[in-house]
Amino acid sequence: MKNRFLKLVTFLLLLAVWYPSNAQQWENIWHEGNCLEVIITNFHTPDTGWAICFRNLYYTTNGGETFQNVYQMPDSLIFEPEPTCQPTQIYPVSGTTAYLKMLRMMGDKIYKTTDGGLTFEEWEISPTSYYNPRIYISEDTVVAYRSTPSSIVYSLDGGFSWFPADGASNLNRGFNCFHKTKKGRLWAFGKANNDFFYSDNNGLSWQTKPSPVEKYSIQHVSFLDENNAIILTKGKNDEQCEYYLYVTDDAFSTIKHSHLIDFHACDKYVEICYQKENVIWMIHPNNVYQSTNGGETFNIYQGLNYFFVNNLHFRDNVGYVGAETNYPYTDLILKYVDTTTSITHTAITNNTLSVFPNPVSQELSVIFPYYAIGELQISIISIEGKTIFSSEIAAETSNSAINIPVHFLSTGVYFFNVIGNNYSETTKFIINR
């Protein structure tokens, strides 16, 4: 086991403490009032998703510009956040169908909507009478963790009849969550299991995978694809308040990077998530950390002053996380939009900075001059001289090109500026809708 690890180094030594000026920030989009509990969110597209505020369910189709209060739960039920390895309580199945998990005094209730949250029906799911089961839902197929005996069970009729899953009995010391990858493999992670479990038939039978991590208590797992994932665990001794971050590949067979993280505060929650290849986010109530080299190092991207963060997740290049402050108590949903996409290359020999279409409404294409090679600082500047967006890119060949979404900009005149080695150029473009 030990020779499969890279050298474990203290996370704080890897931090180059800097705040990128004018970079796109995580910003609050929630203006519907306080919730008495941290907001729980789950977006199933970059613009469409749910938000739970205490007993109220909200729905948005425009990325949080507006939220519609579509349902209010009875007084006997409340939503209770639980730190797991993916957003819980809200289980989107399609654009209009979702399941909601509510906490009550004795166990949980599951409610189902098929019209986007306008109406709900109680869904009788009873794998066990024990408190707070972990579940995975896909249409009528339901997979659940049963605490006594510790095992995984499944239902093929929407939760009415249950059967033990092959290969997943006598699980060790509790269970944390299920996670399904894009290609259909279902993973199961225990809080302190020596093994991971995976299923290629939607949870009916399971195989074991030796855990690559040496520390107990898995807190979160985030997948980039079928083979690459990051794992956040908490140390064996909770009083030490130590977290361990592992970047793995080959379906958890190899650890590429590992970090010891000591935030010196036992009551702080930590969220991790892949955005895309090589870009990993970690959000702590005091700071947002970003890695742009696949988890080898992390930088402080943005300072925060929150008490709690919950359910960090990305849909394409749009990220969401729930948060709350303590003094004064305030609920928030933080949103991040990565306004740049991957660099492409063109065969056109361009002698000057070009943007098109111009005017533009949704996406601006930029072609750099042939001599703009290497590290480039790009910016979008308003006509008042305010920097709206700034980022660094690497142009490896002549006439590199990028596409930048500009749908979030208001109608008007803007300037695109690029600065490179002994090179600076600015061109004007117009947003017109």
C-alpha positions in Angstrom: 0.0 0.0 0.0 2.6 2.5 1.0 4.7 2.3 -2.2 1.5 3.2 -4.2 1.5 6.6 -2.5 3.4 9.7 -3.6 5.1 11.6 -0.9 2.5 13.0 1.6 3.2 16.6 2.1 1.5 19.2 4.2 -1.1 21.0 2.2 -0.4 24.4 3.6 3.2 24.2 2.3 1.8 23.8 -1.2 -0.3 27.0 -1.1 1.0 30.0 -2.9 -1.2 32.5 -1.2 -2.5 34.8 -3.9 -5.8 36.2 -5.0 -6.1 36.6 -8.8 -7.1 40.1 -9.5 -10.3 40.6 -11.5 -10.9 36.9 -11.7 -14.4 35.5 -12.0 -15.6 35.2 -8.4 -18.0 32.9 -6.6 -21.0 35.3 -6.1 -24.3 35.1 -4.2 -27.4 34.6 -6.4 -29.9 33.9 -3.5 -32.2 36.8 -2.6 -35.2 35.0 -1.3 -34.5 35.4 2.5 -33.1 33.2 5.2 -34.0 29.6 5.6 -33.1 28.7 9.3 -31.1 25.8 7.7 -28.3 25.9 5.1 -29.6 26.0 1.6 -29.5 22.7 -0.3 -29.1 22.9 -4.1 -28.9 20.5 -6.9 -28.7 21.7 -10.5 -29.2 19.1 -13.3 -28.1 21.5 -16.0 -26.1 24.7 -15.8 -29.3 26.8 -15.7 -32.0 24.5 -14.3 -32.1 23.3 -10.8 -33.7 23.1 -7.3 -33.0 24.9 -4.0 -34.4 23.9 -0.7 -34.9 26.6 1.9 -36.2 25.0 5.1 -39.6 23.7 4.2 -39.8 25.6 0.9 -38.8 24.2 -2.5 -37.6 26.6 -5.2 -37.0 26.0 -8.9 -35.1 28.0 -11.4 -34.7 27.7 -15.2 -32.3 30.7 -15.7 -29.3 29.9 -13.6 -30.7 31.5 -10.4 -31.6 34.9 -11.8 -35.0 34.2 -10.5 -36.4 31.4 -8.2 -40.0 30.3 -8.1 -41.3 28.9 -4.8 -43.1 25.8 -6.2 -43.9 23.9 -3.0 -44.0 24.1 0.8 -43.7 21.0 2.9 -46.0 20.2 5.9 -44.8 21.5 9.3 -44.0 17.9 10.4 -41.2 17.7 7.7 -38.0 19.6 7.3 -35.0 19.3 5.0 -31.9 18.3 6.8 -28.4 18.7 5.1 -26.1 15.8 5.4 -22.4 16.0 4.3 -22.0 13.2 1.7 -20.1 12.7 -1.5 -22.7 14.2 -3.8 -25.7 16.5 -3.5 -28.5 14.8 -1.5 -32.1 15.4 -0.6 -32.8 16.3 -4.2 -32.6 13.5 -6.8 -33.3 14.8 -10.3 -34.3 12.1 -12.7 -35.3 14.3 -15.7 -36.1 17.9 -16.3 -39.5 17.7 -14.6 -39.2 14.6 -12.4 -37.3 14.6 -9.1 -37.4 12.9 -5.7 -37.1 14.9 -2.5 -35.9 13.4 0.8 -37.3 14.9 4.0 -36.3 14.3 7.6 -39.0 13.6 10.2 -38.9 12.7 13.8 -38.7 8.9 13.1 -37.0 8.2 9.8 -37.3 9.8 6.4 -40.1 10.5 3.9 -39.6 10.5 0.1 -41.8 12.7 -2.1 -42.0 12.5 -5.9 -42.8 15.2 -8.4 -43.3 14.8 -12.2 -44.3 18.3 -13.1 -41.2 20.3 -12.0 -42.3 20.7 -8.3 -45.8 22.0 -8.8 -47.3 19.0 -7.1 -45.9 16.1 -5.0 -47.0 12.7 -3.9 -45.7 10.8 -1.0 -43.5 7.9 -2.1 -43.6 4.8 0.1 -40.0 3.6 0.2 -39.4 1.2 3.1 -36.1 -0.7 2.8 -35.9 -0.5 6.6 -37.5 1.4 9.5 -34.1 2.7 10.6 -33.3 6.3 10.6 -31.9 8.2 7.6 -31.3 5.5 4.9 -28.9 6.3 2.0 -30.6 5.8 -1.4 -29.9 6.0 -5.1 -32.9 6.4 -7.4 -33.2 5.9 -11.2 -36.8 5.8 -12.3 -38.3 2.7 -10.7 -35.0 1.2 -9.7 -34.0 2.1 -6.2 -30.8 1.1 -4.3 -30.6 1.6 -0.6 -28.3 1.0 2.3 -29.9 -0.9 5.2 -28.3 -0.5 8.6 -29.4 -3.8 10.2 -28.0 -6.0 8.9 -25.5 -3.7 7.3 -26.0 -4.3 3.6 -27.2 -2.9 0.3 -30.7 -3.8 -1.0 -32.6 -2.9 -4.2 -36.1 -2.5 -5.5 -37.3 -2.9 -9.1 -40.9 -1.7 -8.5 -40.3 1.8 -7.1 -39.7 0.8 -3.5 -42.5 -1.6 -2.7 -40.6 -4.9 -2.6 -36.9 -5.2 -1.7 -34.2 -7.8 -2.3 -30.6 -8.1 -1.0 -27.9 -7.2 -3.5 -25.3 -9.9 -4.2 -21.8 -9.1 -2.9 -22.8 -6.3 -0.6 -23.6 -7.8 2.8 -21.9 -7.3 6.2 -20.6 -3.9 5.3 -18.2 -2.5 7.9 -19.0 0.5 10.2 -21.7 2.5 8.4 -22.2 3.9 5.0 -21.9 7.2 3.3 -23.3 7.5 -0.2 -23.8 6.2 -3.7 -22.4 7.8 -6.8 -23.1 7.0 -10.4 -20.5 7.9 -13.1 -21.5 9.2 -16.5 -21.0 5.8 -18.2 -23.3 4.0 -15.7 -21.0 2.5 -13.1 -22.6 2.8 -9.6 -20.1 3.2 -6.7 -20.8 2.8 -3.0 -18.6 4.3 -0.3 -18.6 3.5 3.4 -17.6 5.9 6.1 -14.9 3.5 7.3 -14.9 0.6 5.0 -11.7 -1.0 3.9 -13.2 -1.6 0.5 -15.2 0.3 -2.1 -18.1 -1.4 -3.9 -19.1 -0.9 -7.5 -22.0 -2.2 -9.7 -22.3 -2.4 -13.4 -25.9 -3.5 -13.4 -27.6 -0.6 -11.6 -27.0 -2.0 -8.1 -28.4 -5.5 -8.4 -24.9 -7.1 -7.7 -21.7 -5.6 -6.4 -17.9 -6.2 -6.6 -15.3 -4.9 -4.2 -12.4 -2.6 -4.9 -9.6 -2.3 -2.4 -9.6 1.2 -0.9 -6.5 3.2 -1.9 -6.7 5.5 1.1 -5.2 4.8 4.5 -7.3 7.3 6.5 -10.8 6.7 7.8 -14.1 8.5 7.3 -14.7 9.3 3.7 -16.3 12.7 3.5 -16.7 13.4 -0.2 -15.9 11.8 -3.6 -15.9 13.6 -7.0 -15.5 12.0 -10.4 -13.9 13.5 -13.5 -14.6 10.4 -15.6 -14.7 6.6 -15.2 -11.1 6.4 -14.1 -10.3 9.7 -12.3 -11.6 10.8 -9.0 -10.7 12.8 -5.9 -11.4 11.6 -2.3 -11.6 13.7 0.8 -11.3 11.8 4.1 -11.1 12.8 7.7 -8.3 11.5 10.0 -8.7 8.5 12.3 -8.7 10.9 15.3 -11.4 13.4 14.8 -9.9 15.6 17.5 -7.0 16.3 15.2 -9.3 17.9 12.7 -7.2 16.7 9.8 -8.5 16.1 6.3 -6.7 14.1 3.6 -7.2 14.8 -0.1 -6.3 12.1 -2.6 -6.3 12.4 -6.4 -6.6 9.0 -7.9 -6.7 7.4 -11.4 -7.2 3.9 -12.9 -10.6 3.6 -11.0 -9.0 4.2 -7.6 -6.0 1.9 -8.3 -3.4 4.6 -8.2 -2.9 7.7 -6.1 -1.3 10.5 -8.1 -1.3 13.2 -5.4 -2.1 13.3 -1.7 -2.3 16.2 0.7 -2.7 16.6 4.4 -5.0 19.5 5.1 -5.2 21.0 8.6 -7.7 23.8 8.9 -7.3 24.0 12.7 -11.1 23.9 13.2 -13.0 20.7 13.8 -16.5 22.1 13.0 -15.6 23.3 9.5 -17.1 21.6 6.5 -15.1 21.1 3.3 -16.4 20.5 -0.2 -14.4 19.2 -3.2 -15.4 18.9 -6.9 -13.9 18.4 -10.3 -14.8 21.1 -12.8 -13.0 19.7 -15.7 -9.7 18.0 -16.5 -6.9 19.4 -14.3 -9.3 21.9 -12.6 -10.3 20.9 -9.1 -12.1 23.1 -6.5 -12.1 22.8 -2.8 -14.3 25.2 -0.7 -13.8 25.7 3.0 -15.9 28.3 4.9 -12.8 30.6 5.0 -11.4 30.2 1.5 -12.0 28.9 -2.0 -9.0 26.8 -3.3 -8.4 25.9 -6.9 -6.0 23.5 -8.6 -5.3 23.9 -12.3 -2.7 21.1 -12.5 -4.8 18.1 -11.6 -4.4 18.4 -7.8 -0.7 18.6 -7.6 -0.9 22.0 -5.9 -3.7 24.3 -4.8 -3.9 28.1 -4.6 -6.2 30.3 -2.6 -8.6 31.6 -5.3 -11.0 33.7 -3.2 -11.4 34.6 0.5 -14.6 33.8 2.3 -16.0 34.5 5.7 -18.8 31.8 6.2 -19.8 29.4 8.8 -20.9 26.5 6.6 -20.7 25.3 3.0 -22.7 22.5 1.5 -23.2 20.5 -1.8 -20.6 21.9 -4.1 -21.2 20.7 -7.7 -20.5 21.7 -11.3 -22.7 21.3 -14.4 -20.4 21.9 -17.3 -18.4 25.0 -16.4 -21.0 26.4 -14.0 -20.6 25.7 -10.2 -23.0 26.0 -7.3 -22.6 25.7 -3.5 -24.8 26.5 -0.6 -23.4 28.6 2.2 -24.4 30.5 5.4 -22.9 33.1 7.6 -23.1 33.1 11.3 -23.1 36.7 12.6 -25.4 37.9 11.2 -27.1 34.8 10.0 -27.5 34.8 6.3 -28.2 32.1 3.7 -26.5 32.2 0.3 -26.1 30.2 -3.0 -22.7 30.9 -4.5 -22.4 30.6 -8.2 -19.3 30.5 -10.4 -19.3 30.7 -14.2 -16.1 29.8 -16.1 -16.3 32.3 -19.0 -13.5 30.7 -21.0 -13.4 27.5 -22.8 -10.5 25.4 -24.1 -8.1 26.9 -26.6 -8.4 25.7 -30.2 -6.2 26.4 -33.1 -6.9 27.8 -36.6 -5.0 27.6 -39.8 -5.6 31.3 -40.6 -2.5 33.5 -40.5 -3.7 36.4 -38.5 -1.5 39.6 -38.1 -3.8 41.3 -35.5 -6.2 40.5 -32.7 -9.6 39.6 -34.2 -13.0 39.0 -32.6 -16.2 37.8 -34.2 -19.1 37.9 -34.6 -19.2 41.6 -33.9 -21.8 42.6 -32.8 -22.3 39.4 -30.7 -25.0 38.1 -28.4 -24.0 34.8 -26.9 -20.4 33.7 -27.6 -17.4 35.7 -28.8 -14.7 34.0 -30.8 -11.2 35.4 -30.5 -8.2 34.8 -32.8 -4.9 35.9 -31.5 -2.1 37.3 -33.8 0.5 34.8 -35.0 3.1 36.3 -32.6 1.0 36.0 -29.5 2.4 32.7 -28.1 3.0 31.6 -24.5 1.3 32.9 -21.4 -1.4 35.5 -22.1 -3.5 37.7 -19.8 -6.9 38.3 -21.3 -9.5 40.7 -20.1 -13.0 42.1 -20.9 -13.4 45.7 -20.0 -16.5 47.8 -20.0 -16.8 51.2 -21.7 -16.5 52.8 -18.2 -13.1 51.2 -17.8 -14.1 48.5 -15.3 -12.6 45.0 -15.7 -15.5 42.6 -16.0 -13.4 39.4 -16.5 -9.8 38.5 -16.4 -7.9 35.2 -16.9 -4.6 33.7 -17.9 -4.3 31.3 -20.8 -1.5 29.5 -22.6 -1.3 29.8 -26.4 1.0 27.0 -27.6 0.9 27.8 -31.4 0.4 30.8 -33.7 -3.1 32.1 -34.2 -4.6 30.3 -31.2 -8.3 30.8 -30.8 -10.8 30.7 -27.9 -14.5 31.0 -27.5 -15.8 33.1 -24.6 -19.5 33.0 -23.5 -20.8 36.6 -23.2 -24.5 35.9 -22.6 -24.1 37.2 -19.0 -23.0 40.7 -20.3 -25.5 43.5 -20.7 -26.0 45.2 -24.1 -23.4 47.7 -24.8 -19.8 48.4 -25.9 -16.9 46.4 -24.4 -13.2 46.0 -25.1 -11.2 42.8 -25.3 -7.6 43.2 -24.1 -4.7 40.7 -24.3 -1.2 41.2 -22.8 1.7 38.9 -23.5 5.5 39.0 -23.5 6.4 42.4 -24.9 2.9 42.5 -26.5 -0.4 44.3 -25.7 -3.5 44.8 -27.9 -7.1 45.9 -27.4 -10.1 45.6 -29.7 -13.7 46.7 -29.4 -16.8 44.6 -29.6 -20.5 45.2 -29.1 -23.1 43.2 -27.3 -26.4 43.5 -29.2 -29.6 41.5 -28.5 
